[in-house]
């Protein structure tokens, strides 16, 4: 079979504890091979060698189960599921020597009993079951049966009815993070065995790990080549593929998917994307693109992953790093002034280019700091004109932040973008994000330097690779510092400027649509003209722009990075800001992110164990959504744990020393809160969907038995 890219050990940190064990197991395996080769292991009255060479035996390849792809919490994103085909043995010779019949004895009764399960006409089944053949398949209704359907038919105990097992690749969430996950296609090897081969995303990049190793089975056959019932056989089991755990949080992914879909529906844009990353580690929490596709249907319209395979001119979000590069050089003076509106550049060939501010007229004579808040192109280009940085240093600095080269992100087909300006006018254009191309993953990587005091982190989406058979971690990936690219002084200054972009006064900043009371964020807006490769000029239409936003939240203590873009919306309405705000609010509440400067009332959870229930209840009920479990006077356990800072209205649960497992009302709670309350109760649970609880199978007040399971139905988005 075709093999794909091996696991990049340089990207994945090895588990050094496993190395001696690996050597030990290899020695055992090698010893076993030597033993088999020298002793010729017995199968019945024959050696393996003689048994395999016997003309009355047949060998079949045993295909391994492809490993699963899971999110950070272990939720399945891709898996192999069993699929069954019904077959009927019709030849009486199959029952020879058996105490019970192994062929179809009564075709009419068999057809009548099977018909409802296969959704087939009884008469058609009768015709199939009366054929002069050793075995037959029972038509379309007998194919692609689930495990449950197979067991229902098996329980009918019909002689001669058997099943051929196979697997299919199943993606339970449809188009959920589909470009990150990827899909598989079936390919035949030289022996006719069908293998699943990864295409796109994790399925492709980790194809070899996911595939596993084949085994084989050798058995006695009859004159027709079919396996003899109760005959001798030798089996070398297949080795199933590894499981790949991603850093994606399915709940944050759901918030992001919903926001991107709404943004695309409202704007009718050509494409859109949004990526959310952990600001402290660089791990990817969500990864959404549109148009997307369902891996079960393979209905993609493009094989380009917008996050890594698309490079484009970013527009004014690039000003963050143009200014930061000038600060890194040490020549930046934010209080110096310039005349906004336009600036003229003369190229090496003598041609002149005029750079305009986005409003064409500017804001008069302004400072460079204020120019950043107002997203002045003239101010950005003026960094070069006023010798705060030179062309060569700027180009080198962009490279230090990762622009113009691949990040090494664990997905194939990553492009590097272009930072190749040679002329003064190209360098000037690059300062405000034109004449330079980047990828979204490069921007996320560069933003990690701002959220980590100058330390540039490599973004990653795979957390660990796990042996699906032993459940041992084989490799794991973690935060990796690429380089320290800036100093504390420069980072502090650029944070100050990025905070100034998001204010509640449109006359003082360009980021006012992103302002939210109680959610202090820093960031930079971007609007880029689209370059037409055919004409060699920029498009002139009213909607011929890429709108983007790069944000970090909270501004005072970064927890998440959010970067999003939208190409050619139907009009100039800001469709990006509502999407960003939805994701920030939902994610903030889901992760209990509280800013030090947040104006929303907050409180810190204390240790309530062994405290009087009544006293603690009166203390908390005005600040929290309080769940008191039981009627006891002493608290024996709690959720959340002590020292957590939470928003006013967050969920707190107290378990008392007298509790009969009476079911509380969990509707409206987040998946995380509901799950932890059930854990506190000691109740088994299962979750359907993602997001927030919309229904529960056990009504409020009902006593939950020891064998009962609470089933919660979830839906995306915050409840009203």
Secondary structure as GFF3:
##gff-version 3
##sequence-region A 1 720
A	DSSP	beta_strand	13	14	.	.	.	ID=ss1
A	DSSP	alpha_helix	16	39	.	.	.	ID=ss2
A	DSSP	beta_strand	42	43	.	.	.	ID=ss3
A	DSSP	beta_strand	46	47	.	.	.	ID=ss4
A	DSSP	alpha_helix	48	53	.	.	.	ID=ss5
A	DSSP	beta_strand	57	62	.	.	.	ID=ss6
A	DSSP	beta_strand	69	70	.	.	.	ID=ss7
A	DSSP	beta_strand	76	89	.	.	.	ID=ss8
A	DSSP	three_ten_helix	92	95	.	.	.	ID=ss9
A	DSSP	alpha_helix	107	118	.	.	.	ID=ss10
A	DSSP	alpha_helix	122	129	.	.	.	ID=ss11
A	DSSP	beta_strand	135	137	.	.	.	ID=ss12
A	DSSP	three_ten_helix	140	142	.	.	.	ID=ss13
A	DSSP	alpha_helix	147	154	.	.	.	ID=ss14
A	DSSP	beta_strand	161	170	.	.	.	ID=ss15
A	DSSP	alpha_helix	178	181	.	.	.	ID=ss16
A	DSSP	beta_strand	183	188	.	.	.	ID=ss17
A	DSSP	beta_strand	194	199	.	.	.	ID=ss18
A	DSSP	alpha_helix	201	205	.	.	.	ID=ss19
A	DSSP	alpha_helix	207	211	.	.	.	ID=ss20
A	DSSP	beta_strand	215	220	.	.	.	ID=ss21
A	DSSP	beta_strand	233	236	.	.	.	ID=ss22
A	DSSP	beta_strand	243	246	.	.	.	ID=ss23
A	DSSP	alpha_helix	250	267	.	.	.	ID=ss24
A	DSSP	beta_strand	271	278	.	.	.	ID=ss25
A	DSSP	beta_strand	284	290	.	.	.	ID=ss26
A	DSSP	three_ten_helix	315	318	.	.	.	ID=ss27
A	DSSP	alpha_helix	319	329	.	.	.	ID=ss28
A	DSSP	beta_strand	337	339	.	.	.	ID=ss29
A	DSSP	beta_strand	342	346	.	.	.	ID=ss30
A	DSSP	beta_strand	352	356	.	.	.	ID=ss31
A	DSSP	beta_strand	365	367	.	.	.	ID=ss32
A	DSSP	alpha_helix	368	373	.	.	.	ID=ss33
A	DSSP	alpha_helix	377	385	.	.	.	ID=ss34
A	DSSP	alpha_helix	391	400	.	.	.	ID=ss35
A	DSSP	alpha_helix	424	431	.	.	.	ID=ss36
A	DSSP	alpha_helix	440	451	.	.	.	ID=ss37
A	DSSP	beta_strand	455	457	.	.	.	ID=ss38
A	DSSP	beta_strand	462	466	.	.	.	ID=ss39
A	DSSP	beta_strand	473	476	.	.	.	ID=ss40
A	DSSP	beta_strand	481	484	.	.	.	ID=ss41
A	DSSP	alpha_helix	488	501	.	.	.	ID=ss42
A	DSSP	three_ten_helix	512	514	.	.	.	ID=ss43
A	DSSP	beta_strand	521	529	.	.	.	ID=ss44
A	DSSP	beta_strand	531	532	.	.	.	ID=ss45
A	DSSP	beta_strand	537	538	.	.	.	ID=ss46
A	DSSP	beta_strand	545	553	.	.	.	ID=ss47
A	DSSP	beta_strand	560	567	.	.	.	ID=ss48
A	DSSP	alpha_helix	576	591	.	.	.	ID=ss49
A	DSSP	beta_strand	602	604	.	.	.	ID=ss50
A	DSSP	alpha_helix	613	620	.	.	.	ID=ss51
A	DSSP	beta_strand	625	629	.	.	.	ID=ss52
A	DSSP	beta_strand	635	639	.	.	.	ID=ss53
A	DSSP	beta_strand	645	647	.	.	.	ID=ss54
A	DSSP	beta_strand	651	656	.	.	.	ID=ss55
A	DSSP	alpha_helix	671	681	.	.	.	ID=ss56
A	DSSP	beta_strand	684	688	.	.	.	ID=ss57
A	DSSP	beta_strand	692	696	.	.	.	ID=ss58
A	DSSP	beta_strand	709	715	.	.	.	ID=ss59
###
